Amino acid sequence: MSAQTFNAARPATRPLSLFVLFATVVAAGSPAMAAHKGGVSAGWKLCRSANADERIAGCTQVIGEIAKESKHNQLAAYVNRASAYQAKGDYEHAIEDFGKALEVDAKAAAVMLARGAVHHAKGDLDKAIADYDQAIAADKKNAAAYLARASAWRAKGDAEKMLADLEEAVKLDKKSAAPLTALGAHHHAKGEHDRAIEDFSQAIKREPKNAQAYNGRGACYYAKAEYDKAIADFDQALKLDGKYVSALVNRANAWRGKKEFERAKADYEAALGVKPDLAAAKKGADDMAKIIAKKAAGTSAPADAAPKAEHEHD
């Protein structure tokens, strides 16, 4: 299946949550699509539509005459309709269509991986792992499959298997930041901050515009109370993505650690501007308002401690 093209669209500005990397296989909100070649059916125009309903309608038309299409196009039609169903949250139909695609090509590792992602999204971790296993068996150099399976092992609470898969993904993928970012998140969660900083730094070397890697490294510096270094990384993350809520809250926390309460309040409020229901930002802004008011009144401000950093991988 060297001819197949599955373009799992990447997020516009920053990666998905660190341990939800399986979703990049068939990116949530940005469904993967397969390219057809010289299709027979008039439905192909809609079968490639970015609109999920249009894509379902077009691919259904193609599938109605599926015997007239090449094997590659048959696979593409089922994959495209499956991804549209997934985008709509219709996981059962998505799984069914990925299954149909595998009937066309039982060795299509990308399809196994995509179906595993849907099972994963449903919370069917054992079925997800089974599909990831098959994808790895079909393509032992598939770093994305190892990353996806690592995320499933984490959800099942098996840290040892998760780490083994993350390390294998790092070995296999020498270009993208994703494996190193995930590994950094793992080390950071264990309190191994220096080791995590190395992982995130390597990720940044690979992808200098990876906002999540900067946020992750900044969180490590923050945990070490190295607030200036943390703020520098959060600044960079926010240059890359001005609406990155975790980075805004983290930078607010770092300002708070430096006792710069006005700046902390401004960042908490900016985070609330992006996500009004974010409890951490609401509490932070309220805390800062009280401290600032007491200082303005000439009374001693209450003791304040910088809170735990916000992490997308928590």
C-alpha positions as CSV (number, residue, x, y, z in Angstrom):
1,M,0.0,0.0,0.0
2,S,2.8,2.4,-0.7
3,A,0.4,4.5,-2.8
4,Q,-2.0,5.2,-0.1
5,T,-2.0,8.8,1.3
6,F,-3.5,9.4,4.7
7,N,-3.1,13.0,5.6
8,A,-3.8,13.2,9.3
9,A,-4.0,17.0,9.6
10,R,-1.9,18.6,12.3
11,P,-3.3,21.2,14.6
12,A,-2.9,24.8,13.3
13,T,-0.6,26.1,16.0
14,R,0.3,23.5,18.6
15,P,0.0,19.7,19.2
16,L,-2.8,18.0,20.9
17,S,-2.6,17.1,24.6
18,L,0.6,15.2,25.4
19,F,-0.9,11.9,26.2
20,V,-3.7,12.1,23.8
21,L,-1.4,11.7,20.9
22,F,-3.5,8.8,19.5
23,A,-5.9,11.4,18.3
24,T,-3.4,12.7,15.8
25,V,-3.7,9.5,13.9
26,V,-7.2,10.5,12.8
27,A,-7.0,14.0,14.2
28,A,-10.0,15.0,16.2
29,G,-11.7,17.9,14.5
30,S,-9.4,17.5,11.5
31,P,-10.3,14.1,10.1
32,A,-7.8,12.2,8.0
33,M,-8.6,11.7,4.4
34,A,-7.2,9.4,1.7
35,A,-6.5,10.5,-1.8
36,H,-8.3,8.8,-4.6
37,K,-6.8,8.3,-8.1
38,G,-8.9,8.8,-11.2
39,G,-12.2,7.8,-9.6
40,V,-15.1,6.6,-11.7
41,S,-18.0,7.9,-9.5
42,A,-19.2,11.5,-9.6
43,G,-19.3,11.3,-5.8
44,W,-15.6,11.8,-5.4
45,K,-15.8,15.6,-5.2
46,L,-17.9,15.4,-2.0
47,C,-16.1,12.4,-0.8
48,R,-13.1,14.7,-0.3
49,S,-15.1,17.5,1.3
50,A,-14.0,19.1,4.6
51,N,-17.7,19.1,5.6
52,A,-18.4,15.8,7.3
53,D,-22.0,15.5,6.1
54,E,-21.0,16.2,2.6
55,R,-18.2,13.7,2.8
56,I,-20.5,11.0,4.0
57,A,-23.0,11.7,1.2
58,G,-20.3,11.7,-1.4
59,C,-18.5,8.6,-0.2
60,T,-21.8,6.8,0.1
61,Q,-22.4,7.5,-3.5
62,V,-18.9,6.2,-4.4
63,I,-19.4,3.1,-2.2
64,G,-22.8,2.4,-4.0
65,E,-20.7,1.7,-7.1
66,I,-17.6,0.5,-5.3
67,A,-17.0,-2.5,-7.6
68,K,-16.2,0.0,-10.4
69,E,-13.4,1.6,-8.4
70,S,-9.8,0.5,-8.1
71,K,-8.6,-1.2,-4.9
72,H,-6.9,2.0,-3.8
73,N,-10.1,4.1,-4.4
74,Q,-12.2,1.5,-2.6
75,L,-9.9,1.9,0.4
76,A,-10.0,5.7,0.2
77,A,-13.8,5.8,0.1
78,Y,-14.3,3.8,3.2
79,V,-11.5,5.7,5.1
80,N,-12.9,9.0,4.1
81,R,-16.5,8.1,5.2
82,A,-15.1,6.6,8.4
83,S,-13.2,9.8,9.3
84,A,-16.4,11.8,8.6
85,Y,-18.4,9.6,11.0
86,Q,-15.6,9.9,13.6
87,A,-15.7,13.7,13.3
88,K,-19.5,13.6,14.0
89,G,-18.9,11.3,17.1
90,D,-20.6,8.4,15.3
91,Y,-17.9,5.9,16.4
92,E,-19.9,2.7,15.5
93,H,-20.2,3.6,11.9
94,A,-16.6,4.8,11.8
95,I,-15.4,1.5,13.1
96,E,-17.6,-0.4,10.6
97,D,-16.2,1.6,7.7
98,F,-12.6,1.1,8.9
99,G,-13.4,-2.6,9.0
100,K,-14.6,-2.4,5.4
101,A,-11.4,-0.7,4.4
102,L,-9.4,-3.6,6.0
103,E,-11.5,-6.0,4.0
104,V,-10.1,-4.2,1.0
105,D,-6.5,-4.3,2.3
106,A,-6.0,-6.4,5.4
107,K,-2.4,-5.1,5.7
108,A,-3.2,-1.4,5.8
109,A,-1.4,-0.4,9.0
110,A,-2.7,3.2,8.8
111,V,-6.3,1.9,8.8
112,M,-5.6,-0.4,11.8
113,L,-4.1,2.6,13.6
114,A,-7.1,4.8,12.7
115,R,-9.6,2.2,13.9
116,G,-7.7,1.8,17.1
117,A,-7.9,5.6,17.6
118,V,-11.7,5.3,17.4
119,H,-11.8,2.5,19.9
120,H,-9.5,4.5,22.1
121,A,-11.8,7.6,21.9
122,K,-14.7,5.3,22.9
123,G,-12.8,4.1,25.9
124,D,-12.5,0.6,24.6
125,L,-8.8,0.4,25.5
126,D,-8.3,-3.4,24.9
127,K,-9.8,-3.1,21.4
128,A,-7.6,-0.1,20.7
129,I,-4.5,-1.9,21.9
130,A,-5.4,-4.9,19.7
131,D,-5.6,-2.6,16.7
132,Y,-2.4,-0.8,17.6
133,D,-0.7,-4.3,18.0
134,Q,-1.8,-5.2,14.5
135,A,-0.6,-1.9,13.1
136,I,2.8,-2.5,14.7
137,A,2.9,-6.0,13.4
138,A,2.1,-4.8,9.9
139,D,4.7,-1.9,10.1
140,K,7.2,-2.4,12.8
141,K,8.7,1.1,12.2
142,N,5.4,2.9,12.7
143,A,6.3,5.4,15.5
144,A,2.7,6.8,15.6
145,A,1.4,3.3,16.5
146,Y,3.8,3.1,19.4
147,L,2.8,6.6,20.6
148,A,-0.9,5.7,20.3
149,R,-0.4,2.4,22.2
150,A,1.7,4.2,24.9
151,S,-1.3,6.5,25.5
152,A,-3.6,3.5,25.8
153,W,-1.2,1.8,28.3
154,R,-1.1,5.0,30.3
155,A,-4.9,5.0,30.4
156,K,-4.8,1.5,31.7
157,G,-2.2,2.4,34.4
158,D,0.6,0.3,32.9
159,A,3.5,2.8,33.2
160,E,6.2,0.2,32.3
161,K,4.6,-0.7,29.0
162,M,3.8,2.9,28.3
163,L,7.5,3.9,28.8
164,A,8.7,1.0,26.6
165,D,6.5,2.2,23.7
166,L,7.5,5.8,24.2
167,E,11.2,4.9,24.0
168,E,10.6,2.8,20.9
169,A,8.8,5.7,19.3
170,V,11.7,8.0,20.1
171,K,14.1,5.5,18.4
172,L,12.0,5.2,15.3
173,D,11.0,8.8,14.8
174,K,14.2,11.0,14.4
175,K,12.4,14.1,13.1
176,S,9.2,15.0,14.8
177,A,8.9,16.4,18.3
178,A,5.9,14.3,19.3
179,P,7.8,11.3,20.8
180,L,10.2,13.4,22.8
181,T,7.4,15.7,24.0
182,A,5.5,12.7,25.3
183,L,8.6,11.3,26.9
184,G,9.2,14.6,28.5
185,A,5.7,14.7,29.9
186,H,6.3,11.2,31.4
187,H,9.5,12.2,33.1
188,H,8.0,15.4,34.3
189,A,5.0,13.6,35.8
190,K,7.5,11.4,37.7
191,G,9.2,14.5,39.1
192,E,12.3,13.9,37.0
193,H,12.4,17.5,35.9
194,D,16.0,17.7,34.6
195,R,15.5,14.6,32.5
196,A,12.2,16.1,31.2
197,I,13.9,19.4,30.3
198,E,16.4,17.4,28.2
199,D,13.5,15.7,26.4
200,F,11.6,19.0,25.8
201,S,14.8,20.7,24.6
202,Q,15.5,18.0,22.1
203,A,11.8,18.3,20.9
204,I,12.3,22.1,20.5
205,K,15.5,21.5,18.4
206,R,13.4,19.3,16.1
207,E,10.4,21.7,15.9
208,P,11.4,25.2,17.0
209,K,7.7,26.3,16.6
210,N,6.3,23.6,18.9
211,A,4.5,25.6,21.6
212,Q,3.6,22.6,23.7
213,A,7.3,21.7,24.1
214,Y,8.1,25.2,25.3
215,N,5.1,25.0,27.7
216,G,6.3,21.6,29.0
217,R,9.8,22.7,29.5
218,G,8.6,25.9,31.2
219,A,6.5,23.8,33.6
220,C,9.7,21.9,34.5
221,Y,11.6,25.0,35.3
222,Y,8.6,26.2,37.2
223,A,8.6,23.1,39.3
224,K,12.3,23.8,40.1
225,A,11.3,27.4,41.1
226,E,13.4,28.7,38.3
227,Y,10.8,31.3,37.5
228,D,12.7,33.5,35.0
229,K,13.5,30.5,32.8
230,A,9.9,29.3,33.1
231,I,8.6,32.7,32.1
232,A,10.9,32.8,29.1
233,D,9.5,29.5,27.9
234,F,5.9,30.4,28.5
235,D,6.6,33.7,26.6
236,Q,7.8,31.7,23.6
237,A,4.8,29.3,23.8
238,L,2.5,32.3,23.7
239,K,4.3,34.0,20.8
240,L,3.6,30.8,18.9
241,D,0.0,30.5,20.1
242,G,-1.5,33.6,21.8
243,K,-4.5,31.7,23.1
244,Y,-2.6,28.9,24.7
245,V,-4.5,28.7,27.9
246,S,-2.2,26.4,29.8
247,A,0.8,28.7,29.0
248,L,-1.2,31.7,30.2
249,V,-2.0,30.1,33.5
250,N,1.5,28.8,33.9
251,R,3.0,32.2,33.3
252,A,0.5,33.7,35.7
253,N,1.7,31.2,38.3
254,A,5.3,32.0,37.6
255,W,4.6,35.7,38.0
256,R,2.9,34.8,41.3
257,G,6.0,32.9,42.4
258,K,8.0,36.1,41.8
259,K,5.4,38.1,43.8
260,E,4.5,40.1,40.7
261,F,0.8,40.0,41.4
262,E,-0.4,42.5,38.9
263,R,1.2,40.6,36.0
264,A,-0.1,37.3,37.4
265,K,-3.7,38.8,37.5
266,A,-3.4,40.0,33.9
267,D,-2.4,36.5,32.7
268,Y,-5.2,34.8,34.7
269,E,-7.7,37.2,33.2
270,A,-6.3,36.6,29.7
271,A,-6.8,32.9,30.3
272,L,-10.4,33.5,31.3
273,G,-10.8,35.5,28.1
274,V,-10.1,32.4,26.2
275,K,-11.8,29.9,28.5
276,P,-14.2,31.7,30.9
277,D,-15.0,28.5,32.9
278,L,-11.4,27.6,33.7
279,A,-11.4,27.2,37.5
280,A,-7.7,27.6,38.0
281,A,-7.7,30.9,36.2
282,K,-10.8,32.1,38.1
283,K,-9.3,31.3,41.5
284,G,-6.0,32.8,40.5
285,A,-7.5,36.0,39.4
286,D,-9.6,36.2,42.6
287,D,-6.6,35.5,44.8
288,M,-4.6,38.2,43.0
289,A,-7.4,40.7,43.3
290,K,-7.6,40.2,47.1
291,I,-3.8,40.5,47.5
292,I,-3.6,43.6,45.4
293,A,-6.5,45.2,47.3
294,K,-4.9,44.5,50.6
295,K,-1.6,46.0,49.5
296,A,-3.4,49.1,48.2
297,A,-5.2,49.5,51.5
298,G,-1.8,49.4,53.2
299,T,-2.5,46.2,55.1
300,S,-0.2,43.2,54.9
301,A,-1.0,40.8,52.1
302,P,-1.8,37.3,53.1
303,A,0.8,34.6,52.6
304,D,0.7,33.3,49.1
305,A,2.2,30.3,47.5
306,A,2.5,29.7,43.7
307,P,0.1,26.8,42.8
308,K,0.9,23.7,40.9
309,A,1.5,24.3,37.1
310,E,-1.2,23.5,34.6
311,H,-0.3,20.5,32.3
312,E,-2.2,19.3,29.3
313,H,-1.0,15.8,30.1
314,D,-2.4,15.6,33.6
